[in-house]
Amino acid sequence: MKLAEALLERKTLALKVQELTNRATQNALVQEGDSPAEAPLELLRELRETAGALGDLIRKINATNNAATLENGETISAAIVRRDVLDMEIRAMQGVLGAANVQNTRFSRNEIKFVAVVDAAQLRRELDEIAKTRRELDAAIQALNWTTELLE
């Protein structure tokens, strides 16, 4: 199985755990004299099996991410961390740009005037460069995911 396939399976299993949790919770309490649509204990048993399979798969994915390397020698794990940090920077810069671009309306000269204290154009250029780096890094990670065999 390729790493990318394992990542898709991980998402599917995580969604199944959430769904089983919701179904078990919804069927845990019924009106006296009624019976639940599904047996909550059976759903919990299935949830435990699914969660166990998910745990095994996550361990394999983590081992593979720690072993597989990009062309620059960086492991997938390290590249994911770098991508996450770039995401944080992008969100912060977008927040600052959003705040700097707020249009303040004044109805008279006596009202407070707000002015941006950042060079929005320069910040936008920096943001575009960081976003480009993030996209390229993500593309490299995704390409490697589709060519790397999942470690057992």
C-alpha positions as CSV (number, residue, x, y, z in Angstrom):
1,M,0.0,0.0,0.0
2,K,1.3,3.5,-0.9
3,L,1.6,6.1,1.9
4,A,-1.0,8.3,0.2
5,E,-3.5,5.4,0.2
6,A,-2.8,4.8,3.9
7,L,-3.5,8.5,4.5
8,L,-6.9,8.2,2.8
9,E,-7.6,5.1,4.8
10,R,-6.7,6.9,8.0
11,K,-9.2,9.7,7.2
12,T,-11.9,7.0,6.5
13,L,-11.2,5.2,9.8
14,A,-11.2,8.4,11.8
15,L,-14.6,9.4,10.3
16,K,-15.9,5.9,11.1
17,V,-14.8,6.2,14.7
18,Q,-16.6,9.6,15.0
19,E,-19.7,8.1,13.3
20,L,-19.8,5.1,15.6
21,T,-19.4,7.4,18.6
22,N,-22.3,9.5,17.5
23,R,-24.5,6.4,16.8
24,A,-23.7,4.8,20.1
25,T,-24.4,8.0,22.0
26,Q,-27.7,8.5,20.2
27,N,-28.8,5.0,21.1
28,A,-27.7,5.0,24.7
29,L,-30.9,6.4,26.0
30,V,-34.4,5.5,24.9
31,Q,-37.9,6.1,26.2
32,E,-39.0,3.4,28.6
33,G,-40.6,0.6,26.8
34,D,-38.8,1.4,23.5
35,S,-35.7,-0.3,22.2
36,P,-32.8,1.5,20.6
37,A,-32.5,1.4,16.8
38,E,-29.0,0.0,17.2
39,A,-27.3,-1.8,20.1
40,P,-24.9,0.7,21.7
41,L,-22.6,-1.9,23.2
42,E,-22.2,-3.5,19.8
43,L,-21.4,-0.1,18.3
44,L,-18.8,0.4,21.0
45,R,-17.3,-3.0,20.2
46,E,-17.1,-2.0,16.6
47,L,-15.7,1.4,17.6
48,R,-12.9,-0.3,19.6
49,E,-11.9,-2.5,16.7
50,T,-11.9,0.4,14.3
51,A,-9.9,2.6,16.7
52,G,-7.4,-0.2,17.1
53,A,-7.0,-0.5,13.3
54,L,-6.7,3.3,13.1
55,G,-3.9,3.2,15.8
56,D,-2.0,0.5,13.9
57,L,-2.3,2.5,10.7
58,I,-1.1,5.7,12.3
59,R,1.9,4.0,13.7
60,K,2.8,2.7,10.2
61,I,2.3,6.2,8.7
62,N,4.5,7.8,11.4
63,A,7.2,5.2,10.8
64,T,7.1,5.8,7.1
65,N,7.1,9.6,7.5
66,N,10.2,9.3,9.7
67,A,12.0,7.1,7.1
68,A,11.0,8.6,3.7
69,T,12.9,11.6,2.5
70,L,12.3,14.4,0.0
71,E,14.9,15.1,-2.7
72,N,16.6,17.6,-0.3
73,G,17.1,14.8,2.3
74,E,14.4,16.2,4.6
75,T,12.1,13.5,6.1
76,I,8.4,13.7,5.4
77,S,7.9,14.3,9.2
78,A,10.2,17.3,9.1
79,A,8.6,18.6,5.9
80,I,5.1,18.4,7.5
81,V,6.3,20.4,10.5
82,R,7.8,23.0,8.2
83,R,4.6,23.1,6.2
84,D,2.6,23.6,9.4
85,V,4.9,26.5,10.5
86,L,4.4,28.1,7.1
87,D,0.7,27.8,7.5
88,M,0.9,29.6,10.9
89,E,2.9,32.4,9.3
90,I,0.5,32.7,6.4
91,R,-2.5,32.9,8.8
92,A,-0.8,35.6,10.9
93,M,0.2,37.6,7.9
94,Q,-3.3,37.4,6.4
95,G,-4.7,38.6,9.8
96,V,-2.4,41.6,9.8
97,L,-3.2,42.4,6.2
98,G,-6.9,42.1,6.9
99,A,-6.6,44.5,9.9
100,A,-4.5,47.0,7.9
101,N,-7.0,47.0,5.0
102,V,-10.1,47.8,7.1
103,Q,-11.8,50.9,5.7
104,N,-12.7,53.3,8.4
105,T,-15.5,55.7,7.7
106,R,-15.5,59.1,9.3
107,F,-18.5,61.3,9.1
108,S,-16.8,64.4,10.5
109,R,-13.3,65.8,11.0
110,N,-13.8,65.4,14.8
111,E,-13.9,61.6,14.6
112,I,-10.8,59.5,15.1
113,K,-8.8,58.6,12.0
114,F,-7.1,55.3,11.8
115,V,-4.1,54.7,9.6
116,A,-2.3,51.4,8.7
117,V,1.2,51.1,10.2
118,V,2.4,48.3,7.9
119,D,3.3,48.4,4.3
120,A,0.5,46.3,3.0
121,A,2.0,45.9,-0.5
122,Q,5.3,44.7,0.9
123,L,3.6,42.4,3.3
124,R,1.4,41.0,0.5
125,R,4.6,40.3,-1.6
126,E,6.1,38.4,1.4
127,L,2.9,36.5,1.9
128,D,2.8,35.5,-1.7
129,E,6.4,34.2,-1.5
130,I,5.7,32.2,1.7
131,A,2.5,30.8,0.1
132,K,4.4,29.8,-3.0
133,T,7.0,28.0,-0.8
134,R,4.2,26.2,1.1
135,R,2.5,25.1,-2.1
136,E,5.8,23.7,-3.6
137,L,6.6,21.9,-0.3
138,D,3.1,20.5,-0.2
139,A,3.4,19.3,-3.8
140,A,6.7,17.6,-3.0
141,I,5.2,15.9,0.0
142,Q,2.1,14.7,-1.9
143,A,4.3,13.4,-4.8
144,L,6.4,11.4,-2.4
145,N,3.3,10.1,-0.6
146,W,2.2,8.5,-3.9
147,T,5.5,6.8,-4.6
148,T,6.4,5.6,-1.1
149,E,5.4,2.2,0.2
150,L,3.9,2.1,3.7
151,L,6.3,0.5,6.2
152,E,5.0,-2.4,8.1
